[in-house]
């Protein structure tokens, strides 16, 4: 995946609706107190040091240095240092998480908290099946740092914990709340008098108009073609209902061969067949294709809401980034046009053999405070899984669009988690099938066959631990 989260949530993303109904009041909270003796102004003694952090224990943190950068993490660490001034914090950032840290997991000397993200992340299935991660229940059941009367768990958007949950236990904190959909320049459409299409027939009609105007209707992350699978699965879920996704997550026989998935694959492959994709897109990586898009070479692209942060250095000032749901495939779709894929991503973990696991969870508790979450949003232009933490923060155009889209989606949101359970299935097998589909080497029927074959390989592999969600 790309730098960020990519990093499933809800069968129901009620999360979307809660962006407007997050906890209303913040409790005043003093962050100081090196020995953990600080109390809130309300005198809440339960919030002193609920995780039993040793105030002088060193803390080592490793961050994935991707689209979010590392400044937000340094700010969270500064908040930790303010609370525990005797603690020495070792901070490092890398794009090679697996290469850097896999040997340390093997020899029993991992860091205390890791942002296990990016294309080179350590496989979660392997970490969980090897009992290499700390159960985050103590963190989630601890009181929120600055939301009075709430545990950390109670401050989170619904469904936020699902991507990191394995057999009922939460082993990773997925922090950035991401909306996935079709991205475009709101200003360009307005200037041209074009309306974002709500149906697939309208999309194809608009693509004809766009191409006639001398602009490519679409581009995609050619070296990571799985980005287009997100649109196919989203369109299929809206057409047939979220149970289509549940069957895929649970490796059910012939789940990928569902008629809705085939119909969605046929629709999106039409973009390639009819020449509506920017020539050369198949050779571009995510940054290159997104840069071509942000420079106006193409109108639409599939991505998650980390896109705005990732492209901020090259996006023209007048560009008004916006996201929209996938167009409805038929008039009989079970979910409305507004239904949007939403999920928490960008996973953070505390290794089971960390020397200061309690400190690692305390750093997460700081991240999950409203203060910490709001600071993250300011620095990265990304929402977090903390309900309402974006309130009062001035948002850029893309993120403003995300909040509107999530609210419109309401309780009709959806997601899948097969990519968390079985990373190889998405990153290798589905990715390859998408690459063939959008270069016209295979058709939609062959695409679903290839994806199902990949899923069957995972299902039959006894070396891979299997997980179920309901």
VOLUMTOR-848299 format. One record per residue: y, x, z of N, C-alpha, C in turn. Coordinates in steps of 0.001 Angstrom, whole numbers, padded with zeros to 6 digits, always signed. Example, Ala and Ser with C-alpha at 12.3 -4.5 7.8 and 13.67 -1.06 7.14 Angstrom:
2
-005690+013190+007800-004500+012300+007800-003300+013200+007800/-002250+012850+007080-001060+013670+007140+000030+012900+007870/
//
This chain:
470
-001163+000821+000000+000000+000000+000000+001218+000860+000000/+002317+000257-000047+003430+001161-000049+003793+001487+001366/+004965+002013+001545+005337+002596+002809+005305+001644+003953/+005464+000491+003715+005604-000318+004883+004425-001184+005234/+004601-001841+005749+003646-002776+006178+002844-003340+005222/+002242-002874+005072+001555-003759+004194+000443-004217+004989/+001049-004248+004661+000380-004103+005723+000547-005248+006212/-003239-010424+008742-003002-011480+007896-002619-012513+008781/-002009-013046+008561-001667-013986+009555-002247-015310+009307/-001461-016113+009632-001719-017472+009866-002257-018207+008686/-003221-018913+009130-003614-020004+008288-002405-020902+008280/-001710-020941+009389-000482-021706+009447+000600-020758+009889/+001544-020494+009077+002610-019599+009481+003708-020410+010102/+003389-021017+011206+004412-021724+011941+005480-020744+012330/+005127-019474+012208+006093-018432+012460+007375-018696+011732/+007258-019165+010545+008454-019387+009761+009407-020321+010462/+008890-021437+010938+009746-022407+011598+010361-021879+012856/+009679-020950+013508+010184-020465+014784+011341-019503+014636/+011635-019074+013405+012794-018203+013257+014059-018899+013731/+014021-020220+013696+015209-020961+014116+015080-021497+015527/+013889-021354+016139+013674-021958+017451+013137-020941+018436/+013591-019716+018320+013125-018668+019206+013689-018874+020594/+013129-018173+021613+013640-018315+022964+015147-018141+023000/+015812-019046+023688+017262-019094+023606+017958-018096+024511/+017405-017840+025664+018154-017048+026626+017551-015682+026822/+018403-014700+026927+017958-013359+027282+018230-013148+028765/+017315-012493+029417+017608-012112+030796+018304-010775+030774/+019230-010589+031696+019896-009290+031778+018884-008277+032268/+018861-007117+031618+017838-006140+031971+018440-004747+031986/+018279-004062+033086+018717-002675+033165+017568-001800+032742/+017849-000830+031870+016796+000009+031328+016588+001269+032140/+017479+001573+033078+017376+002834+033793+016325+002805+034876/+016182+003912+035589+015232+003958+036694+014049+004818+036371/+014197+006120+036554+013163+007048+036144+011840+006824+036829/+011839+006272+038025+010569+006073+038723+010043+004667+038512/+010639+003950+037548+010154+002602+037253+010574+001590+038288/+011553+001886+039125+011944+000975+040194+013035+000000+039774/+013499+000090+038544+014564-000791+038100+014110-002239+038083/+015003-003145+038489+014719-004579+038480+015722-005257+037567/+015380-006392+037051+016334-007179+036304+017357-007723+037283/+018488-008233+036758+019508-008772+037628+019018-009977+038402/+017951-010619+037866+017375-011744+038599+016439-011278+039705/+016255-009959+039800+015393-009437+040853+013927-009678+040585/+013546-009741+039308+012156-009993+038960+011327-008746+039224/+010712-008667+040378+009972-007466+040749+008720-007274+039909/+008228-008340+039277+007036-008205+038451+007317-007429+037180/+008608-007241+036871+008974-006563+035634+009319-005100+035879/+009033-004593+037048+009394-003222+037401+008613-002221+036566/+007306-002226+036720+006440-001301+035992+005062-001943+035870/+004967-003034+035127+003733-003821+035110+002536-003090+034536/+002773-002064+033737+001660-001344+033123+001268-000094+033904/+001948+000124+035021+001588+001264+035861+001839+002609+035204/+002948+002725+034500+003276+003969+033807+003630+005058+034809/+003041+006208+034644+003396+007362+035473+004711+007918+034955/+005730+007943+035816+007086+008190+035336+007302+009577+034742/+006473+010569+035101+006675+011919+034574+005598+012320+033567/+004783+011360+033129+003714+011678+032178+004295+011897+030779/+003914+012978+030102+004390+013201+028741+003911+012064+027815/+004671+011826+026761+004339+010783+025797+004415+011374+024397/+003322+011242+023645+003327+011736+022269+003249+010557+021303/+004162+010550+020327+004275+009451+019372+004251+010017+017955/+003420+009412+017092+003378+009808+015686+003705+008585+014840/+004722+008716+013989+005240+007618+013176+004963+007875+011705/+004607+006823+010981+004484+006927+009529+005891+006988+008933/+006155+008024+008194+007490+008239+007640+007574+007633+006251/+007693+006304+006224+007746+005596+004955+009087+004929+004758/+009064+003717+004232+010292+003012+003906+011163+002702+005107/+010557+002563+006284+011350+002287+007484+011970+003557+008055/+011492+004724+007604+011993+005967+008166+011519+006160+009590/+012225+006972+010350+011829+007240+011732+012970+007058+012726/+014160+006749+012261+015297+006596+013170+015078+005469+014176/+014480+004361+013719+014230+003246+014631+013314+003678+015769/+012318+004502+015448+011364+004955+016461+012047+005875+017475/+012924+006720+016982+013657+007606+017889+014539+006795+018837/+015094+005691+018337+015910+004827+019197+015048+004168+020279/+013850+003718+019913+012942+003132+020909+012517+004177+021947/+012286+005395+021469+011902+006467+022387+013047+006810+023340/+014286+006701+022840+015438+006941+023710+015503+005881+024813/+015141+004633+024488+015089+003576+025500+014003+003874+026533/+012895+004411+026067+011820+004803+026986+012306+005932+027904/+012974+006900+027304+013479+008044+028065+014509+007608+029099/+015283+006590+028760+016271+006065+029697+015581+005453+030912/+014463+004830+030672+013721+004196+031764+012891+005207+032543/+012376+006211+031827+011530+007232+032460+012081+008617+032122/+013183+009013+032723+013857+010265+032347+013037+011525+032621/+012049+011429+033494+011218+012604+033773+010173+012848+032684/+009946+011864+031838+008904+011982+030817+009398+012778+029615/+008602+013733+029188+008913+014466+027964+008249+013752+026794/+009026+013500+025736+008515+012775+024578+008404+013720+023391/+007203+013757+022822+006969+014541+021609+006894+013582+020440/+007821+013713+019528+007900+012811+018371+007602+013579+017093/+006793+012982+016225+006581+013556+014904+006398+012431+013897/+006669+012730+012637+006549+011730+011571+005861+012367+010371/+005012+011591+009714+004258+012104+008575+003895+010964+007640/+003661+011293+006391+003126+010310+005452+001614+010424+005345/+001044+011447+005948-000401+011698+005884-001037+011412+007246/-001045+010132+007628-001567+009760+008942-003028+010155+009094/-003862+009793+008144-005296+010077+008250-005566+011582+008276/-004986+012295+007348-005198+013743+007271-004723+014443+008538/-003623+013968+009094-003042+014599+010277-003790+014245+011559/-004204+012981+011676-004719+012511+012965-006214+012270+013042/-006889+012093+011903-008337+011853+011963-009065+012938+012750/-008752+014227+012528-009433+015266+013313-009170+015137+014813/-008008+014657+015188-007681+014531+016615-008412+013352+017248/-008661+012305+016470-009504+011222+016982-010929+011735+017190/-011388+012566+016277-012751+013087+016359-012924+014000+017563/-011933+014864+017818-012101+015808+018939-011587+015272+020275/-011133+014011+020285-010758+013383+021549-009374+013725+022053/-008463+014151+021153-007109+014510+021586-006035+013771+020787/-006159+012446+020638-005167+011717+019830-003842+011570+020563/-002770+011217+019832-001480+010930+020467-001572+009665+021323/-000473+009340+021982-000462+008170+022872-000109+006874+022130/+000623+006992+021054+000941+005816+020239+001110+006268+018799/+000516+005504+017870+000514+005893+016462+000937+004701+015601/+001821+004962+014651+002168+004000+013616+001203+004238+012451/+000050+003578+012501-001036+003837+011545-000802+003037+010267/+000084+003551+009418+000503+002803+008239+000459+003677+007001/+000788+003072+005867+000850+003788+004609-000482+003842+003888/-000451+004377+002670-001659+004449+001859-002673+005423+002433/-002225+006334+003295-003122+007320+003888-003387+007014+005365/-003358+005722+005719-003644+005343+007107-005124+005539+007408/-005458+005583+008694-006863+005653+009116-007448+004251+009041/-008637+004125+008488-009263+002825+008316-009475+002130+009657/-008931+000911+009777-009018+000186+011041-010442-000239+011368/-011198-000625+010364-012572-001038+010617-013345+000079+011313/-013154+001304+010817-013829+002440+011429-013360+002698+012851/-012040+002631+013068-011507+002869+014412-012019+001834+015408/-012033+000556+014994-012473-000504+015903-013962-000397+016169/-014751-000182+015130-016203-000128+015304-016635+001081+016118/-015804+002118+016161-016111+003322+016942-015482+003292+018340/-014928+002130+018720-014304+001971+020048-013217+003016+020285/-012452+003301+019232-011444+004358+019315-010065+003844+019698/-009925+002504+019894-008608+001933+020164-008578+001205+021501/-007405+001188+022104-007186+000495+023371-006953-000992+023122/-007621-001827+023911-007358-003266+023890-005951-003484+024440/-005094-004157+023657-003687-004307+024031-003411-005508+024930/-004456-006126+025502-004264-007290+026372-003306-007009+027535/-003392-005842+028213-002433-005580+029312-000982-005628+028858/-000713-005090+027674+000645-005150+027122+001054-006591+026869/+000206-007339+026204+000548-008697+025795+000712-009637+026977/+000015-009367+028067+000087-010225+029252+001137-009745+030256/+001776-008614+029945+002851-008106+030807+004116-008923+030564/+005027-008981+031539+006277-009712+031321+007134-009044+030253/+007811-009866+029486+008758-009338+028507+009829-008532+029223/+010326-007522+028549+011337-006667+029160+012661-007395+029344/+012996-008332+028425+014312-008958+028535+014337-010438+028152/+013186-011099+028170+013157-012549+027983+012596-013148+029265/+013456-013763+030045+013087-014224+031383+011945-015234+031344/+010984-015032+032235+009911-015988+032408+008863-016000+031319/+008893-015018+030420+007940-014964+029312+007115-013689+029384/+005842-013809+029034+005057-012597+028806+005387-012083+027412/+004999-010858+027137+005211-010313+025798+004554-011211+024757/+003352-011645+025037+002616-012496+024104+003409-013768+023761/+004072-014327+024748+004793-015587+024561+006088-015438+023768/+006530-014210+023547+007760-013998+022780+007497-013765+021298/+006232-013729+020897+005892-013363+019524+005770-014587+018617/+006081-014382+017349+005895-015436+016366+004408-015781+016257/+004079-017042+016155+002677-017442+016038+001988-016743+014868/+000762-016310+015094+000014-015644+014046+000259-014154+013952/+001234-013639+014706+001569-012219+014604+000416-011315+015019/-000410-011799+015928-001483-010953+016448-002747-011001+015596/-002833-011947+014669-004059-012116+013900-004472-010882+013109/-003545-010181+012437-003986-009025+011646-004637-007926+012481/-004258-007815+013740-004818-006756+014583-005921-007225+015504/-006415-008455+015289-007426-009036+016172-008813-008906+015562/-009717-008323+016326-011101-008140+015911-012012-008704+016994/-012771-009731+016613-013681-010375+017559-012975-010765+018855/-011766-011279+018722-011041-011815+019864-010206-010819+020638/-010273-009546+020297-009489-008532+020999-008428-007960+020059/-007231-007752+020621-006124-007227+019822-006080-005710+019966/-006312-005020+018852-006346-003559+018881-005171-002913+018153/-004377-003697+017456-003182-003122+016835-002036-004125+016916/-000857-003589+017113+000360-004387+017138+000997-004315+015765/+001020-005436+015072+001665-005476+013762+003097-005949+013983/+004028-005058+013783+005391-005219+014311+006367-005852+013337/+006339-005432+012088+007305-005927+011109+006804-007245+010543/+007652-008278+010585+007244-009560+010035+007680-009617+008573/+006707-009816+007715+006924-009662+006288+006676-010957+005535/+007557-011265+004613+007348-012362+003674+007001-011762+002325/+006019-012328+001670+005590-011868+000353+005894-012947-000686/+006317-012518-001850+006575-013488-002901+007100-012818-004147/+007853-013568-004917+008438-013090-006167+009904-012755-005909/+010302-011527-006237+011657-011055-005956+012495-011016-007232/+013778-011288-007076+014689-011319-008217+016118-011091-007733/+017026-010879-008702+018449-010708-008412+019116-012074-008530/+019527-012617-007392+020155-013940-007364+021397-013992-008251/+022150-012915-008267+023376-012867-009060+023056-012915-010554/+022031-012192-010968+021653-012186-012383+021287-013584-012851/+020461-014274-012076+020073-015629-012472+021281-016558-012529/+022168-016416-011561+023363-017265-011547+024252-016972-012748/+024458-015686-013050+025307-015302-014177+024748-015804-015504/+023428-015823-015610+022775-016242-016849+022560-017754-016910/+022788-018427-015796+022543-019855-015762+021068-020211-015691/+020259-019286-015179+018815-019500-015060+018471-019999-013661/+017501-020871-013574+017014-021374-012291+015638-020777-011996/+015414-020409-010732+014081-019908-010398+013060-021027-010632/+011967-020753-011338+010999-021796-011695+010118-022223-010527/+009932-023522-010382+009081-024054-009323+007660-024339-009798/+007450-024365-011105+006115-024576-011662+005788-023434-012613/+004496-023263-012903+004115-022171-013788+004594-022418-015214/+004570-023663-015654+005087-023967-016989+006559-023578-017085/+007309-023835-016029+008723-023444-016015+008871-021926-016022/+007959-021222-015335+008007-019763-015323+007812-019205-016725/+006811-019709-017446+006553-019212-018800+007725-019537-019729/+008290-020720-019568+009454-021084-020390+010626-020152-020114/+010850-019832-018837+011947-018930-018492+011673-017526-019008/+010416-017088-018933+010064-015759-019443+010411-015638-020920/+010181-016701-021697+010531-016697-023117+012047-016524-023293/+012804-017228-022469+014268-017136-022536+014752-015746-022156/+014170-015200-021087+014569-013867-020612+014272-012806-021665/+013081-012883-022245+012698-011897-023263+013621-011982-024469/+013991-013198-024834+014910-013380-025959+016284-012790-025666/+016632-012684-024376+017920-012108-023979+017874-010581-023922/+016714-010013-024239+016597-008563-024281+016246-007906-022967/+015735-008689-022010+015332-008170-020699+013843-008438-020510/+013148-007522-019875+011735-007770-019563+011659-008794-018432/+010871-009845-018590+010758-010825-017508+010141-010245-016232/+009139-009374-016364+008402-008876-015195+008191-007366-015282/+008011-006758-014117+007388-005449-013997+006484-005515-012780/+005667-004479-012597+004805-004435-011415+004476-002985-011074/+003942-002776-009903+003645-001442-009397+002344-000954-010043/+002467-000435-011269+001302-000165-012105+000249+000731-011499/+000661+001715-010714-000319+002589-010077-000912+001967-008817/-000379+000844-008404-000902+000084-007260-000961-001393-007670/-001755-001724-008662-001711-003072-009242-002137-004191-008306/-002688-003836-007139-003080-004883-006183-001875-005737-005756/-000661-005228-005926+000521-006034-005605+000484-007368-006348/-000087-007367-007555-000180-008601-008330-001276-009518-007791/-002252-008963-007097-003298-009808-006495-002708-010690-005408/-001616-010255-004804-000978-011068-003760-000458-012373-004350/+000052-012306-005572+000535-013517-006226-000632-014413-006634/-001703-013812-007121-002875-014590-007533-003466-015336-006353/-003659-014643-005231-004238-015289-004052-003290-016330-003472/-001994-016058-003502-001025-017027-002993-001045-018298-003834/-001037-018133-005153-001058-019296-006032-002344-020093-005857/-003466-019393-005677-004751-020068-005475-004766-020841-004166/-004217-020242-003107-004184-020914-001801-003318-022168-001852/-002231-022098-002599-001365-023274-002717-002035-024360-003557/-002818-023938-004528-003484-024902-005393-004639-025602-004669/-005484-024839-003977-006716-025391-003399-006694-025493-001884/-005695-024917-001243-005636-024935+000210-006058-023609+000810/-005656-023330+002062-005903-022027+002698-007371-021700+002944/-008274-022682+002866-009692-022381+003080-010230-021413+002028/-009578-021365+000879-009949-020386-000147-009834-018975+000417/-008781-018739+001181-008542-017426+001770-009512-017142+002908/-009830-018156+003681-010776-017997+004785-012134-017548+004266/-012569-018132+003154-013862-017761+002567-013859-016303+002124/-012742-015843+001572-012624-014443+001155-012661-013519+002364/-011917-013880+003415-011898-013058+004632-013290-012910+005233/-014074-013975+005159-015393-013988+005790-016509-013566+004849/-016140-013017+003695-017117-012490+002728-018159-013533+002346/-017729-014770+002222-018662-015824+001842-019100-015640+000387/-020345-015987+000075-020834-015839-001302-019951-016595-002297/-019631-015925-003398-018866-016519-004502-017459-016980-004119/-016930-016459-003008-015584-016861-002583-014536-016535-003648/-014664-015380-004286-013692-014974-005295-013828-015770-006592/-014970-016442-006754-015203-017189-007989-014677-018620-007927/-013968-018942-006867-013398-020289-006752-012516-020579-007965/-012588-021817-008444-011839-022190-009641-010337-021951-009497/-009816-022095-008266-008384-021891-008068-008001-020429-008275/-008870-019516-007861-008576-018095-008050-008645-017743-009525/-009630-018293-010216-009721-018052-011655-008500-018619-012371/-008072-019828-011971-006900-020440-012604-005648-019609-012369/-005500-019091-011165-004334-018263-010848-004369-016956-011630/-005556-016361-011743-005695-015119-012507-005380-015356-013980/-005807-016495-014501-005497-016820-015896-003987-016967-016096/-003332-017620-015139-001893-017825-015256-001152-016492-015263/-001410-015643-014278-000645-014404-014171-001019-013391-015247/-002266-013423-015719-002629-012511-016805-001913-012888-018099/-001438-014125-018190-000667-014559-019361+000596-013727-019523/+001128-013216-018399+002319-012373-018470+002057-011129-019311/+000853-010572-019153+000495-009387-019936+000150-009763-021374/-000631-010813-021534-001073-011235-022864+000111-011585-023758/+001112-012246-023206+002263-012697-023997+003401-011682-024053/+003198-010499-023472+004203-009446-023571+005418-009643-022691/+005217-010230-021538+006335-010488-020631+006469-009431-019526/+005735-008338-019642+005799-007257-018656+006499-006048-019267/+007382-005430-018510+008120-004248-018970+007157-003200-019515/+007304-002776-020768+006412-001749-021322+006396-000485-020461/+005201+000044-020252+005047+001244-019449+004867+001002-017966/+004922-000257-017539+004797-000565-016111+003493-000053-015511/+002435-000061-016316+001130+000352-015796+001112+001816-015349/+002070+002607-015826+002121+004016-015439+003089+004319-014316/+003739+003284-013776+004756+003491-012740+004175+003289-011349/+004638+004079-010393+004250+003818-009007+005187+002763-008431/+005033+002468-007143+005815+001369-006576+007317+001665-006586/+007705+002884-006267+009129+003216-006237+009717+003176-007647/+009010+003725-008614+009523+003762-009978+009684+002358-010565/+008674+001517-010376+008757+000161-010929+009840-000653-010227/+009940-000496-008917+010954-001220-008160+012359-000734-008517/+012474+000538-008849+013771+001065-009269+014168+000504-010629/+013215+000440-011555+013503-000175-012849+013960-001622-012663/+013285-002307-011760+013648-003705-011470+015050-003807-010876/+015336-002968-009880+016635-003060-009213+017780-002606-010115/+017456-001895-011186+018475-001499-012158+018611-002520-013288/+017914-003640-013152+018073-004722-014114+017211-004635-015349/+016197-003743-015351+015331-003622-016525+014306-004756-016593/+014040-005409-015449+013127-006544-015398+013652-007533-014371/+013284-008803-014525+013838-009850-013668+013000-010094-012426/+011672-010087-012550+010799-010451-011433+009858-009308-011062/+009501-009259-009764+008525-008288-009273+007871-008847-008019/+006610-008519-007813+005875-008929-006615+006030-007868-005536/+006365-008304-004330+006480-007342-003233+006606-008078-001907/+006603-007295-000824+006878-007812+000507+008306-007496+000888/+008736-007997+002029+010155-007916+002370+010608-006547+002872/+009729-005554+002788+010180-004180+003010+010951-003674+001773/+010890-004430+000686+011468-004015-000593+012938-003630-000470/+013710-004424+000245+015149-004173+000337+015441-002836+000993/+014720-002550+002080+014908-001278+002772+014454-000117+001898/+013350-000310+001201+012777+000758+000385+013675+001121-000794/+014427+000142-001281+015238+000358-002487+016732+000525-002210/+017107+000585-000945+018543+000527-000636+019344+001692-001221/+018703+002831-001457+019443+003983-001979+019758+003851-003465/+019042+002994-004168+019241+002907-005619+019678+001513-006076/+019749+000556-005168+020129-000797-005551+021642-000887-005754/+022097-001360-006915+023538-001481-007163+024198-002411-006145/+025449-002161-005784+026144-002973-004767+026185-004459-005086/+026267-004820-006354+026396-006228-006722+025054-006967-006737/+023976-006214-006641+022631-006804-006711+022380-007644-005463/+022011-008911-005645+021741-009804-004510+020252-010140-004480/+019527-009308-003742+018084-009425-003683+017674-010739-003029/+016662-011394-003612+016177-012665-003066+014685-012792-003324/+014021-013551-002463+012587-013790-002603+012345-015287-002751/+011301-015632-003492+010913-017030-003670+009394-017133-003650/+008864-018306-003332+007411-018493-003351+006868-018444-004778/+005571-018273-004905+004949-018361-006219+005102-019777-006760/+005352-019933-008049+005458-021271-008636+004150-022055-008475/+004255-023364-008370+003070-024216-008258+002304-024179-009580/+000982-024074-009479+000169-024029-010692-000051-025407-011292/-000082-026435-010436-000347-027789-010935+000400-028801-010083/+000492-030009-010580+001148-031072-009816+000294-031521-008649/-000966-031119-008648-001872-031511-007574-002104-030433-006535/-001267-029400-006506-001424-028341-005502-001449-028929-004095/-002335-028396-003244-002466-028918-001881-001329-028472-000974/-000699-027349-001306+000454-026886-000540+001697-027012-001406/+002848-027295-000801+004074-027467-001583+004579-026154-002169/+005478-026267-003118+006082-025074-003723+006635-024139-002657/+007233-024688-001607+007923-023868-000595+006975-023022+000251/+005676-023337+000247+004724-022590+001076+004744-021115+000698/+004862-020260+001703+005086-018831+001480+004096-018015+002303/+003658-016924+001733+002806-016007+002496+003669-015224+003486/+003332-015316+004766+004047-014578+005796+003061-013915+006731/+003353-012725+007167+002432-012001+008033+003139-010905+008806/+002558-010541+009909+003031-009356+010620+002300-008146+010045/+003030-007097+009819+002449-005873+009274+003018-004659+009979/+002796-003506+009414+003213-002228+010004+002547-002047+011364/+001274-001621+011364+000475-001575+012598+000731-000355+013480/+000746-000625+014779+000898+000410+015803-000308+000323+016737/-000828+001472+017121-002038+001511+017942-001875+002480+019108/-002678+002230+020143-002810+003157+021263-004260+003620+021276/-004526+004885+020984-005906+005361+020975-006573+005217+022341/-007861+004941+022332-008613+004751+023580-008620+006033+024415/-008585+007193+023755-008627+008469+024476-007236+009088+024639/-006205+008292+024483-004849+008796+024706-004689+009229+026155/-003967+010320+026374-003740+010801+027738-002789+009883+028499/-001905+009232+027782-000934+008345+028421-000932+006993+027710/-002076+006313+027766-002211+005016+027091-001238+003987+027654/-001033+004022+028969-000089+003072+029569+001329+003317+029056/+001668+004595+028870+002981+004912+028306+003103+004441+026869/+002012+004558+026120+002019+004071+024746+002253+002575+024688/+001609+001835+025590+001824+000386+025628+003213+000044+026137/+003741+000839+027045+005104+000592+027525+006120+000803+026413/+005888+001807+025555+006777+001997+024413+006714+000776+023494/+005522+000223+023328+005391-001007+022541+006147-002155+023211/+006102-002220+024540+006817-003285+025254+008316-003171+025013/+008819-001950+024924+010224-001726+024606+010516-002173+023175/+009614-001847+022244+009768-002291+020863+009823-003813+020778/+009045-004477+021658+008935-005932+021635+009956-006633+022515/+010889-005879+023055+012022-006510+023724+012976-007008+022655/+013827-007955+023003+014794-008421+022005+015753-007303+021614/+016103-006474+022590+016996-005367+022293+016349-004404+021306/+015107-004036+021578+014408-003101+020705+014166-003670+019326/+013782-004956+019263+013494-005593+017983+014764-005766+017150/+015864-006146+017795+017130-006311+017071+017591-004980+016494/+017392-003903+017245+017792-002587+016763+016967-002189+015536/+015678-002516+015570+014816-002248+014423+015327-002988+013186/+015688-004246+013354+016170-005044+012229+017468-004466+011669/+018364-004038+012532+019622-003440+012066+019356-002169+011252/+018428-001365+011724+018196-000065+011100+017348-000149+009835/+016483-001150+009727+015508-001169+008639+015633-002350+007685/+016479-003312+008010+016586-004535+007210+015241-005245+007123/+014545-005283+008245+013259-005983+008302+013198-006814+009574/+012610-007991+009465+012358-008808+010644+011227-008204+011448/+011124-008597+012704+010002-008185+013542+009207-009421+013945/+008111-009196+014653+007275-010299+015121+007836-010944+016380/+008987-010470+016865+009611-011035+018061+010474-012224+017663/+010137-013398+018169+010821-014623+017764+012314-014569+018092/+013135-014804+017098+014573-014917+017309+015319-013630+017524/+014644-012490+017405+015324-011221+017695+016393-010894+016669/+016343-011536+015506+017346-011262+014473+018637-012032+014688/+018651-012935+015662+019850-013741+015906+021023-012847+016305/+022147-013056+015658+023322-012255+015954+023392-010959+015185/+022340-010644+014412+022334-009426+013610+022813-009771+012202/+023760-009011+011688+024232-009234+010326+023156-008781+009353/+022652-009694+008548+021528-009405+007664+021995-009173+006232/+021351-008249+005524+021667-008047+004109+021118-009203+003271/+021476-009278+001994+021095-010431+001165+019594-010718+001127/+018792-009678+000949+017353-009889+000840+016759-010481+002096/+017151-009953+003237+016603-010440+004500+017130-011831+004827/+018368-012116+004439+018892-013470+004583+018039-014446+003775/+017680-014017+002571+016818-014840+001718+015453-015057+002362/+014918-014015+002991+013612-014126+003658+013657-015166+004764/+014690-015123+005595+014774-016084+006700+014862-017513+006170/+015595-017712+005091+015705-019047+004497+014358-019501+003933/+013667-018579+003260+012377-018932+002656+011340-019259+003718/+011343-018513+004817+010388-018774+005893+010671-020118+006556/+011933-020429+006738+012281-021718+007325+011862-022867+006408/+012056-022685+005108+011664-023718+004154+010148-023883+004120/+009447-022785+004300+007982-022834+004306+007450-023570+005532/+008170-023413+006654+007788-024122+007877+006360-023847+008288/+005597-024907+008569+004224-024731+009038+003225-024718+007882/+003711-024546+006657+002828-024516+005490+002503-023085+005041/+002950-022111+005814+002690-020725+005455+001219-020374+005551/+000853-019243+004995-000558-018842+004940-000651-017329+004834/-001859-016809+005003-002120-015398+004789-003612-015141+004770/-003992-013922+004518-005392-013496+004543-005488-012174+005287/-006693-011832+005726-006872-010590+006490-008017-009731+005963/-008590-010079+004819-009694-009260+004297-009261-007823+004082/-007979-007643+003746-007465-006292+003520-007355-005494+004810/-007284-006168+005954-007319-005475+007247-008758-005200+007670/-009622-006197+007480-011024-006040+007862-011730-004992+006994/-011446-005042+005696-012179-004208+004733-011188-003587+003759/-010535-002555+004218-009438-001946+003466-009874-001506+002070/-011085-000972+001962-011563-000475+000670-011662-001586-000358/-011955-002807+000096-012094-003915-000836-010787-004171-001580/-009666-004143-000870-008389-004350-001548-007908-003084-002231/-007926-001965-001504-007301-000743-001996-008030-000120-003183/-009311-000347-003276-010082+000263-004354-010606-000761-005356/-011354-001746-004873-012086-002631-005765-011193-003699-006402/-010439-004440-005569-009516-005435-006118-008395-004739-006881/-007946-003617-006380-006903-002841-007044-007320-002482-008469/-008546-001995-008612-009041-001604-009935-009148-002818-010856/-009611-003936-010309-009737-005155-011118-008368-005633-011602/-007357-005548-010729-006000-005922-011129-005481-004988-012215/-005769-003703-012074-005345-002758-013095-005910-003104-014453/-007167-003504-014486-007792-003888-015751-007233-005213-016281/-006956-006154-015363-006459-007464-015779-005081-007360-016418/-004201-006576-015829-002820-006533-016314-002586-005491-017403/-003656-004827-017808-003593-004003-019026-004484-004611-020103/-004926-005837-019872-005682-006645-020844-007051-006059-021183/-007588-005213-020302-008938-004690-020536-010002-005710-020153/-009639-006651-019230-010542-007741-018866-009746-009039-018826/-010475-010154-018833-009816-011449-018717-009992-012012-017311/-009512-013214-017077-009539-013793-015731-010968-013971-015217/-011878-014430-016097-013274-014627-015676-013891-013303-015246/-013599-012245-015986-014129-010921-015631-013467-010382-014374/-012208-010745-014173-011500-010328-012955-012179-010884-011706/-012452-012184-011683-013075-012761-010483-014488-012223-010303/-015181-011940-011397-016515-011338-011308-016432-009962-010656/-015449-009166-011081-015296-007818-010530-014947-007860-009049/-014038-008769-008665-013651-008887-007254-014834-009355-006408/-015602-010305-006925-016759-010791-006182-017818-009706-006036/-018012-008931-007089-018964-007824-007012-018546-006845-005916/-017246-006560-005835-016750-005668-004786-016972-006238-003409/-016701-007546-003238-016906-008195-001946-018384-008187-001565/-019254-008404-002548-020694-008392-002280-021165-007007-001843/-020569-005975-002422-020923-004609-002024-020575-004369-000560/-019400-004849-000165-018994-004709+001235-019938-005508+002136/-020255-006728+001727-021112-007596+002548-022496-007002+002756/-023025-006300+001757-024381-005745+001833-024425-004377+002509/-023272-003761+002686-023214-002405+003258-023369-002493+004772/-024522-002124+005271-024805-002237+006711-024020-001227+007543/-023409-000235+006887-022621+000750+007639-021237+000231+007986/-020859-000902+007390-019527-001482+007622-019645-002638+008611/-018912-002565+009695-018902-003666+010678-018225-004874+010081/-018828-006031+010251-018285-007272+009690-017565-008083+010764/-016495-008777+010345-015714-009597+011253-015551-011002+010665/-015402-011965+011535-015218-013358+011108-013928-013902+011711/-013247-014742+010949-012128-015483+011515-012337-016957+011225/-011743-017769+012057-011946-019221+011918-010604-019906+011697/
//
